[in-house]
Amino acid sequence: MLERMEERLFQKYLAYHFSICEREDLIGASNHALDILRKSMA
């Protein structure tokens, strides 16, 4: 996917990637989420 990306879009991706990498509070973050749901007994 990255190797087929247009240069302009790839540069935007790199800027985003490096800005995320520089933030310690986002280390280990991913695009995944965990939803915890509770069934109502009413």
N, C-alpha and C positions, 0 to 999 in steps of 0.2 A: 504494500500500500504506500509506504513512504517513498519508495523508489519511483512510483508513478505519479507522485504529487507534483503539481505545477510549482515552479520555483517561488513565486510570490506566496502561495499558500504554505509551502514548506518553511519559508522564513517566518511566517506568522506562527506556525506550529513550534518552531524552535524558540521563538521569543516567549511563548506561553510555557513551554517545557522548562526553560531556564528560570523563569520567574517562579515557578512552582518549586523547583529544586532548591532555590535559595531560601525558602521559608521553612524554618525548623518545625513550625507547628503543623506542617503538612507532610512531614516525613512518615512514610508508611501508608499514606492515604491512597485510595484507589477509586475506581469508578464503580465499585460494588457497594451495596447497602444491605443492611440486615434489618428487616421489619419484625418487631415483636408485637403480636396481636393478642388480645384477650377477648374471649367469647363472653358476651353478656349473658347472665343466667336469668334475666328478667323476662 
